[in-house]
Amino acid sequence: MTMPLPNGDKPRILIVDDEPINLKVMADLLRDSYGLIVAKDGPQALARLAGAPLPDLILLDVMMPGMDGVEVCRRLKEDARTRDVPVIFITAMGQVHDETRGFAVGAVDYITKPISPPVVLARVRTHIALREARRALADQNRQLEDRVAERTRDLLRAQDATIRAMASLAETRDNETGNHIRRTQNYVLALALHLSRDPRHAGRLDEETIELLYKSAPLHDVGKVGIPDSILLKPGKLTDEEFHIMKTHAALGHDAIFAAEGQADVAAGEGAGGESSFLRIAREIAYGHHERWDGGGYPQGLAGEAIPLSARLMAVADVYDALISRRCYKPPFPHEKAAEIIREGSGSHFDPAVVAAFTALEEEFKDIAERYSDEA
């Protein structure tokens, strides 16, 4: 029997049977409502399915010479392209184990011979409808995924804009900032990437966290917007009282970010200051980058791993950059002197693991400092 061309406006059905009379009976019954494709054996059926488009349903004879219907079905279900096409077995056998075997390889239904036209039509209509329902659901899911992805992109753009705006505000208040925030941002990124390859830190430094570290690092000194100009912009050395006020920038930065974080989380339906907030890491850095590994820092006097890892990374990045930068009260130190001071601070000022990472990355630190030099 020749293969009729499927009607593109109708659901398509592939009928597979080695008996021409059975093919004719099925074709006569279904051709008015469906576009039909026929195959006389298993290999021909697989060949028909190699071309596009796929049928919406397969009516498959079980007892065929050579490759039987069970083997054909097994192969269809192993192929990602055809595994979702429903298969109804057509068989003269009625034993339970035969039906169980068919369902085990992926058939969705059985029709027994001799066929009953009303039963065939009812079963075919049911499975075509189910197939269309699954397609509609899949299309709806794809649309929802696209909308979620677009919404996520919008949120990420808003997050980035928030961080940039807050970082820019900090820059406008501090005449010593220059490219400091760009350098420290890249130092932190380099340290985090290096430590992420260490099993002891890999769990805390996944790709998402490292990206947030990079984006949040510019906010480490945002609290300086709350420091009076007479202190922040003072050209000489600060008095003890002035330095005490200057140190409050860590808490001021924490509080400002916490407030913004709470507003963002409330808008997203979460609790204020929720752990899921994209600003959590920025808050940790702002609050903790002046803490010391030995507990002698500020504002909380935290020690060791009680200091968030994000703040420990920034502590090394911030001090190194301050050492190599020109200040009104000191000339820039050469890299070698700054690196020596960082290494001397291992275990007292700085986390030893972060210092070890810094030592391994000294050439990269020098490259970053040169690339974003204030003198350029």
N, C-alpha and C positions, 0 to 999 in steps of 0.2 A: 504494500500500500504506500502510495506517495504521501508525503508529509504536507498537509494543508498549512498555508501561511497563517500564523496567529492573527486574530483581529486585535489591533492595538487598543480598541475601545473596550474590550472585554477582558475579564480575568483569564489567564492562560493556564491550561492544564496539560501536563505530559502524561500520556497513557502508554504503559509498557506491558506488552503481552506477546508471547510467541505464537498464539493462535490468531490468524487473520479474522476469523469469525467473531472472536471476542473483541478485537479492536473495532470491528464494524459496529457491533452492538453498542459499545460504549460511545463511539463517535456519533452514531445516530441519536443517541439519548442526550448528548451534551452539546452538540455543535450549535444549536440555536442560541444558547446562553453564554458559551465560552469559546475562546480561541484555543484550538487544539493542536498539539504536537504529538506524533505517535512514534513509537520505536518497537521493533520486533524482538529485541533481546537486550540483555544488560549492557554489553559493550556499545551498542548503538545508542542506548539511552544516555550513557555517559558522554558519548560523542556529541549528541544533541545538546547536552547541558554545557558543553565547553564553550558554546557561543552565547552571546547576549541577545535578548534579555532572558532572564531566568523565568520559569513558570511560577505560578502562584500556588500550584498544588501538583503532586505526582500521584497517579494511580498506578500501582506497581504489582504485577503478578508475582506471586511467590515461587511457584513451580515452573522454572524455565530451564532448558538444557544449558550446560556450560555454567555460566555465571547466574546463580539464582537471585531472586529478589532480595533475600536477606543480605547477600554479599553486596549487591548494588546499593542498598540502603546504608550498609556499614560504610562504604566508600564515600557516599554523599555526606554523611555526618562527620567524616574525618576531614572533609574539605571546607575550609572557612567560607568559601564562596557559596557553597550549596547547603551548608548544614542547617540553615534556618528555613529551607523550603519544606513544608509539611508533606509527609508521605503516608498514603493510605494503602495498606496491603489488600490485594484481591486474591482470594484463595478458596479452593474447594475443601481445604482441610479444616477440621473443626476442633482438633485436639488442643487442650489448654496449653500444653508445652510449646506448641507451634506459635500460638498467640504471644505467649510470654517471651519467646525468642525474638519475635518481631518487635515487641515493645522495647526489649533490651537494646536493640540496635538503633532505636530512635523513631520507629513508626508512631503515628498519632492515632491510628484507627485501623479497623479491619472491616472489609465487606466480603461476605461469603458468596460463592457461586452455588447454584445459579442465582444471578443477581436479581434483586427486586428494584425496578426503576424508581419507585417512590423513595425507597431507602437510599439508593445511590444519590439521587438528587438532593435529598435532605442532608446526607452526610457531606456531600460536596459543598452545598450552600453554607453549612455550618463552619466548615474548615476554611473556606474562602473568606467568610466574614471574620473569623478569628485572625486570619492572616492580615486582613485590612486593618483590624483593630490594633494588632501589634505594630503595624507600620505607622499608624496614626499616633500611637503612643510614643514610638521611637522618634518620630518627627517632632512631637511636642517636647520630648526630653531634650532633643538637640536645640530647639529654640530656647528652652529654659536655660540650658548650659551656655548658650551664646549670650543670653541676657545677663546671667550671673558673671560670665567672663568680662563683659563690658562694664558692669557695675564694679567689679573688682578693679579693672583698669582705672575707672573714675576715682575710686577710693585711693588707689596708689598715687594717682596724680595729685589728689587733694593732700595726701600725706606729705608728698615731696614738697608741694608748695608751702605747706605749713612749716616744715623744717627750714626751708630756704628763707622764708620770711622772718622766722625767729632768729636764724643765724645772721641774717643781714642786719637785724636790729642790734645784735650784739656787736657786730663789726663797726657800726656807726658810732658806738660809744667809746670804743677802745682804740686810741691812736697808735697802739703798738701791735695791733692784730695783724695788719698786712696780709700776707699769705699764710699766716700761722694756722688758721683753721683748715686750709687745704692740705698743708703739710701733715698736720696731726691726723687728719682724716685718712690720708694714705698710709701713714705709719701704722695706724690702728688696723687698717685693712691688711697690710702685710703681716703684722703680728698674728692676727686672727687666722689668716689662711695657713700660716706656718704651724700654729698650734692645732689647727683642725686635723692635721695629719698625725697627731699624737693621740693614741687611743684614750689617754687620760682626759683629753679635752674634746675629742671628736663629738661626743654626744651633746655637748653644750654649744658647739660651733658648727651647726649645720648651715646649709647654703642660705636659708632665709635669715637666720640670726646674723650671719656675717654681713649680709646686705643691710640689715637694720643698724648694725654697728657702724658701717660706713656712712649711712645716711644721718645717723644720730650724733656722730662725733662732733660736728660743727657746733652743737648746742652746749658743749661742755662748760663754756664760760658765759652762757646767756644771762646768768644772775648778775653779771656786772652792770647790767642796765639799771640796777637798783642802788649802785654805789655812787655817792656824790661825786661830781666832777672834781671838786677840790682834792679828793683822794685818788680817784681813778686816773686823773690826768696830771697828777703832781709830778714834776720833773725830777725831784730828788728822792732820797730814801724816806720811807714812811716811818712815822713815830709808832711806838707800841700801840697806842690807842687807835691810830689810823689803820695799822695792820690788822688789829682786831676787827675793825669795821670791814676792811677789805675781805677778810676771811668769811664774812657772812654771805658772800656772793654764791657759795656752794649751796647754802640753804635757800637763798632767794631763787636760784635757778631751779632747784628741786620743786619749790612751791609753785613757781610759775608754770613749769611743765606739768605738775600734778593737776593744777587747775584746768589747763588745756586738755589734759588727758581725760579728766572726769567729764568735761563737756563732750568730748569725742565719744566716750563710751556710753554716756547717757543717750546721745543721738543715735547710737547703734543698738540701744536697748540693753546695755550691760550696766553693771554697777560702776560707780565712780571709781576711777583709778584701777580699773580691772586689769588682771594680769595679761589679758589679750591685747591691750592697747599697744599701738605701734610706737607710742611715746615712752613706754616703760623703760626701754634701754637708755633713751636720752635722759630720763630722770635718774637712773642709776649712775650714769656717767657724770652728770652735773653735780650730784650729791656726793659721790664717792671718789672723784679723781684726785683729791688731796688727802685721802686716807693713806696711812703707811702700813706696810706689811707687819711691822712690830707694834702697831697700835698707837703710835705717837702722832698720828695725823689728825685732821679735822674734817667735818664738824662733829662726827660721832665717836671718834677714837676707835674705830673698828680695827681688827687685826686679822691677818692671815686670810683664809678663805671665807671669812665673814664679809669681807669686802667683795662686792660683785665682780665677776671676771671682767665685765665691760669696763669698770672703773680701774681695775688693775692694768688693763691694756692702755687706757688713756693716761694713767700716771706716768708710765715710761715714755709714751709719745710726747706728752706735754712738757715734761722736765727736759727731755733731750732737745726739743725744739727751743725751749727757753734758753738753754745753755748755748746753742749755736747761733742764737739771734742777738742782734744789737739791741741794747736797752739804754735808757738815759743814764743808768747807774753802772753800766759795764759794757765792754766791747764784746763782740761775738767770740765764743770759744771755738777753736778748731775741732773738727770731728773727733780726733784722737783723744783730746782732753775731755770732751763731753762723754764719749764712750767709756772712758776710764771711770768717770764719776758715776755713770749708770751701773757699771759692773761693781764698783765699790758699794753701791746701795743695795745689792742683791741680798735678800734675807733680812734687811733692816727697813729700808725705804720701799723696796720693790719686791714683787713676787719673783722668786728665783726662776720659775719656769718661764716667765715673761722676759726676764733678763737673758736667759739662755736663748730664747727666740730672737731677741734683739741682737745678740752676739752673732748668731748665724746669719742675720740679715743686714749686717753693717753696710755692705756695699749698696744694698737696695735703699737703705736709709739715706746714704750720701747722694744717691741718684735722685731721690724724692726731694731732698733739700735743695739740690741744684736746680731741678726742674721748676720748683715753685719758690725760687729765691726772691727775697724782697729787693735785691739789688738788680734783678733782671729788668 
